[in-house]
Amino acid sequence: MEKEIFIIRHGETDFNQLGIVQGKGVNSSINEKGAAQAQAFFDAYKNEGFEKIYISQLQRTAQTVAPFATLHLPTQVHEGLDEISWGIHEGKKDGETFKDFYRVLHQWEAGETTLSIEGGESPETVQARQRIFINDLIQSPEKKVLVCSHGRAIRILLCTMLNEPLKNMDTFPHHNVSLYKLSYSEGNFKVILFNDIGHLNG
């Protein structure tokens, strides 16, 4: 079955604005700007013909797709879409936090993707739960779906879908409510739109 998959990051939160680490363990809400971003995406894509919406267990994704409630689309919560756990660094922004944060990111770029921050998840751990989501997505009957997830989770998801090594995660940039559009056919995913923010620019 051929499919079109629209993947967006959640709207801006105060944590994003302040540069505070969020992650799976911080269930923050989108702020006023995030709500405006969500509305802008809805205004641009409300007539796209989505058949189903997938979101994470964190409320910032549910709030981002909330405008679509008027269309009465089935929405499924899937833990595979949760953000990575940043462990002991979640909710922090001090210098030592970011020193260790970027040390681990550099190790991931070097291919050490089994590593995690203390108390958190490794990219390979996240990938394992995302493979369950991808299988569920492929097996579902819907041909056009909207997926709302999180920054690092989306980087890992795209690597997995496109058969890229996880060390290439950071080649997939993102903004709040930016869009990656993919097609799926004969077992392969292909990027159609790359980190698109046209809908946010009016």
C-alpha positions in Angstrom: 0.0 0.0 0.0 1.2 3.5 -0.9 1.1 6.1 1.9 1.8 9.8 2.6 3.1 10.5 6.0 3.2 14.1 7.3 5.5 14.4 10.4 5.5 17.6 12.5 7.2 18.7 15.7 5.1 20.0 18.5 4.5 23.8 18.9 6.8 26.0 21.0 6.8 25.6 24.8 8.2 28.0 27.4 11.0 25.4 27.9 11.9 25.7 24.2 12.0 29.5 24.5 14.1 29.4 27.6 16.5 26.8 26.4 15.6 24.3 29.1 16.0 20.5 28.4 12.6 18.8 28.1 12.5 15.2 27.1 10.2 12.3 27.8 9.9 13.2 31.5 8.8 16.8 31.1 5.2 17.1 30.2 5.1 20.7 29.2 2.4 22.6 27.4 2.7 24.7 24.3 2.7 28.4 24.8 0.9 31.2 23.0 3.4 31.2 20.1 3.1 27.4 19.9 -0.7 27.6 19.7 -0.4 30.1 16.9 2.0 27.7 15.1 -0.4 24.9 15.5 -3.2 27.0 14.1 -1.1 28.1 11.1 -0.4 24.4 10.3 -4.1 23.6 10.5 -5.0 26.5 8.3 -2.5 25.3 5.7 -3.3 21.6 5.8 -7.0 21.3 7.0 -8.0 20.2 3.5 -5.2 17.8 3.0 -7.4 14.8 3.6 -5.7 13.2 6.6 -7.3 10.0 7.6 -5.7 9.5 11.0 -3.4 11.4 13.5 -0.7 9.8 15.6 0.6 11.6 18.7 3.0 10.9 21.6 1.9 10.5 25.2 3.0 14.0 26.0 0.5 16.8 26.0 2.4 19.2 23.8 1.7 17.0 20.8 -2.0 16.7 21.6 -2.2 20.4 22.0 -0.5 21.0 18.6 -3.0 18.9 16.7 -6.0 20.2 18.7 -7.3 22.4 15.9 -7.9 19.2 13.8 -10.5 18.1 16.4 -13.1 20.0 14.3 -12.5 17.4 11.6 -13.3 14.5 13.9 -10.3 12.5 12.8 -9.3 9.3 14.7 -6.3 10.1 16.9 -4.0 7.4 18.3 -1.5 7.9 21.1 1.7 5.9 20.6 4.5 5.7 23.1 6.9 5.1 20.2 6.5 8.8 19.4 7.6 10.0 22.8 10.6 12.2 23.1 13.9 10.7 24.1 14.5 10.7 27.9 17.3 13.1 28.7 17.6 11.5 32.2 19.2 13.7 34.9 19.3 16.7 32.6 15.6 17.1 32.1 14.2 20.4 33.3 17.7 22.0 33.6 19.7 24.6 31.6 22.8 25.3 33.7 26.3 25.2 32.1 27.3 21.8 33.4 24.1 20.3 32.1 24.8 21.6 28.6 28.5 20.6 28.8 27.5 17.0 29.4 24.6 17.2 27.0 26.8 18.2 24.1 29.5 15.7 25.1 27.0 13.0 24.6 25.7 14.5 21.3 29.3 14.4 19.9 29.6 10.8 21.0 26.4 10.0 19.1 27.8 11.7 16.0 30.8 9.5 16.3 28.6 6.5 16.1 28.3 5.6 19.8 24.5 5.5 19.7 24.2 2.9 22.5 25.2 5.6 25.0 22.7 7.5 27.1 22.8 10.4 29.6 22.5 9.1 33.1 19.0 7.9 33.8 18.0 8.5 30.2 17.6 6.6 26.9 20.0 6.0 24.1 19.1 6.6 20.5 19.0 2.8 19.9 16.6 2.4 22.8 14.3 5.0 21.2 14.7 3.4 17.8 13.5 0.1 19.2 10.2 1.5 20.4 9.9 3.5 17.2 10.2 0.3 15.1 6.9 -0.8 16.7 5.3 2.4 15.6 6.6 2.1 12.1 5.3 -1.4 11.8 1.9 -0.3 13.1 1.9 2.6 10.6 2.7 0.4 7.7 0.1 -2.2 8.6 -2.7 0.4 9.1 -5.2 0.9 6.3 -5.0 4.7 6.2 -3.1 6.1 3.2 -2.6 9.7 4.4 -1.7 10.3 8.1 -0.4 13.1 10.3 2.2 12.3 12.9 3.1 14.8 15.7 6.3 14.1 17.7 9.4 15.7 19.2 12.7 17.0 18.0 15.2 14.2 18.8 12.5 11.6 18.4 11.9 12.8 14.8 15.6 12.8 14.0 15.8 9.1 15.1 12.5 8.3 13.3 13.7 9.7 10.0 17.0 7.8 10.3 15.1 4.6 10.8 12.6 5.2 8.0 15.3 6.2 5.5 17.8 3.4 6.6 20.3 6.0 7.7 22.7 5.2 10.5 21.7 6.9 13.8 25.0 8.9 13.9 23.4 11.0 11.0 20.5 12.2 13.2 21.6 15.8 13.2 21.4 16.0 9.4 17.7 16.3 10.0 17.1 19.8 11.4 13.8 20.8 12.9 11.8 23.8 14.1 8.6 23.9 16.1 5.8 22.7 13.8 8.2 22.2 10.9 7.1 19.5 8.5 8.7 16.5 7.0 6.5 14.8 4.3 7.3 11.3 3.3 5.9 8.8 0.8 5.9 5.1 1.4 5.7 2.5 -1.4 7.0 -1.0 -1.9 8.7 -1.1 1.5 10.6 2.2 1.1 10.2 5.7 2.5 11.2 8.8 0.6 11.4 12.4 1.7 9.1 14.8 -0.3 9.3 17.9 1.9 12.4 18.5 4.2 11.9 20.5 7.4 9.3 22.8 5.6 8.1 25.9 7.5 6.3 27.6 4.6 3.0 27.3 6.5 4.5 29.3 9.4 5.6 32.2 7.1 2.1 32.9 5.9 
